[in-house]
Amino acid sequence: MSSIVLMSDRKVAAIPVQECDEDLVDVRAHGLTVDARRQDPAGAFAHVRRGVLTRLLHAQSLLPTGVRLLFIEGYRPPALQRRYFEKYSDELARSHPDWQAAAIREAASRYVSPPEIAPHSAGAAVDVTLVDHQGRELDMGTRVNASPEESAGACYTDAAGLSPRARTNRSTLKAALSTAGLVNYPTEFWHWSYGDRYWALQTQQPAARYGPVELPQQRNTTRH
């Protein structure tokens, strides 16, 4: 586990962004099975960059018969990402009052990306799992979005101690998404991305394609 590059690593932040201005698209209009647990009034959760959608559809085509992707969350507005990160950081600070700020930031980034480099806020990341032909989630060893504390580390993609069934299901998910060109964040079996800084680092690209973005209807709005 110690070899995992976390989102808080300076190497991730050092990757430049060469924004390609690709649009955000709603995956609900393109044949993916979408879960409503992260649904928001604006439907932001169901959006990703067009290049991400193309790769998700390709990944789905690679899955065994009777198995489908379950799309849980894609785009996350920067302000929401910041609230998530600060909330989890505060929880860690309360649990570990002896930790310095740098240690809290590093630990928090296992589960929530620092806002300034968050793949979700670039429309580059998706949280996904697998379902069967009846829409039932397959056994992945722990629930999607389980924190390292809640899952005792089972949320890590290559966690030890998983059942053979859970390990097989994770391998199936990994094979399809990796072949389609997405990269996994190793502390979360469900988190995959394309075009962001983390993807660029892991695939040795000189720059990210996508940076933080707002949904069109969220631009130039008055905040109250």
N, C-alpha and C positions, 0 to 999 in steps of 0.2 A: 504493500500500500504506500510505502514511503516514496516510491518512484513516481507517484501520480503528480502531474503538474496541475495545481489548483488554479482557479480563475483569478485568485489574488496575486499570483506570481507576476513579477515584473516583466517576465518574458512575454506574457500575454498582452499587457498594457503597452509594451514597446512595439507591437505590430501596428503599422500604419493602416489607415482605412482609405481606400480609393473607391468612394461611393459610386456605384453604377446606376443609381436612381431607378432601380427595378421596382415595380409597383408591388403593393401588398394586395393579395387576393384572398377571397373568402373560400376556404376549402369545402364549405358545406354545399357549394354548387358544383363540386367536381367528383362526387362519388366516394368520398371517404366516410367512414363511420365516425361520427363525432359525438363525444360524451358531453353532457351538459354541466358537469360538476364545477367547471370554472367559468361558466357562462356569465357575461356581463351585459348591461343594457345596450351598449354600443356594438356588441358582437365582436369586440377586439380580439378576444381569445381565439377565434376561429380563423384569424388571418395569418398568413406567412408570405414571404417573398415568393414571387412566381417560380424562381429557380428551386426553391425548397419544395414547393408543391409538386413540380415535375418529378423530383427525386423521390418524394413520398409515393406517388402513383407508381413509379417504377418499382420501388421496394415492395409495394403491395402485390404487384404482378409476380414477384419472385417467391411469395409465400406458398406453403403447401395448400392443397385443396381443403376447403373448409376452415381456413384460418385467415383472419383479416386484421389489419391495423385498427386500433382504436385511438383516434386523435383526441387528446385531452386538453392541451393548451399550446397555443403558438405565440402570437404577438402579445406582449405585455407593455403597456405604456410606461415610459421612464419614471413617471411619478409613482406608479404602483410598484415598480421594481424597487425603488428607493424605500418605500414603506415596508416592503417585505424584508429587505436587507436589514433595515434598522430594527425592526421588530425581533428578528432572530438574533441579531447581535446583542440586543438588550437582554434577551433570555439567557444567552451564554454568559453575559457579564454578571447577571444575578447568580447563576449557577457556579461561576468561577470568579469570585471577587479578587482573587490573587493574580489573575491574568492581566497582562499589559494589553494596550489597545491593538498592537500589531498581532498578538496571538489571537485575540477575539476576531479580528478581521480575517485572518487565515482560516480559523475554524468555521466562521460563518460562511466562507466561500465554498465549503464542501457541499453546501445545501442551497444557498442563494448567492447568485453572482453579484459582485460589486456593481452598483448601478452604472458606473461610467463605461463598463465593458460588457454589460449583460447581453448575451446573444438573443434572449427573448425580446428585448427592447429594440433590436435591430430587425426583428421579423425573421431571424435566421434559425431560431431554435424551436423544437417541438418536444412536447412530452407525450409519449405514445406507449401503448402496450399492445397485447394481442388478445383477440376474442375468437371464440369458435363460431360455427355457423348459426348458433342460436343467440349470439351476442353476449355470451358469458365470458368474463375475463379468465384467461388462462392463469395457472399457478406460476407466479414469478418469484416466489419465496418471501415476498413482503409486498405490501400495498404500494401503489404509485404515490409518490410524494411523502413517503415515510422518511423522517429525519434519521441521521446516523444514531441519535440517542434512542429514538423510538424503536428502531429496527435492530439495534445492537450491531450495526455495521452491515446488515444484510442488504441494505440499499446499494452498496457498492456493487458494480457490475460483476466483478469476479470474486465476490465474497466467498469465503470458505463456509462449509457447513450447509450449503443448500441441498435440497433433495434432488435426486436424479431428474425428476420431472421438471422442477423449477430451472435447473441448470440447462436442460434440453430446450425449454421454452425461451430462455434468455439467448441461447445460442442461435435459435431460429430467428429471433428478432434482430440480433446482431448481424447475422449473415446477410439478411435482406437489406437492412439499412446501410451497412458498410459497402456492399456491392453497388448500391445506388449512389454512393458518394458522400454520405453523411458521416460525421464522427461522433463518438459517444463521449460524454463527460463521465469518467470512470467512477465517480462517487454516486452516480444516479443511473441505474440501468435504463430508465425511461427517457433520459434527456439526450437528444441528438441534434446536431446542427450542421449547417452548410453556409459558407460565405462569410462567417464572422471571424473575429480575431482568433478565437480558440481553434477553429477549423484551420485557419491559415497557419498557425503554429504547428499543429499536428500533421498537416500535409505539406509543410515546408514551402508554403506560398509566400511571395514577397509582401503581400498586403491582403487585407480583408476586402471583400466586395461590398459588404453591408455594414453601415454604422447605425446608431440610434435614429429612429424615425417616428413620426407621429402619423396616426391615421388621418386622412384628409379632412374628415369632419371634426377632428380635434384641433386643427390648426386655426389660428387667429380667432379663438374663442375667448370670451371674457370669463375669468375665474372669479368666483364669489366666495 
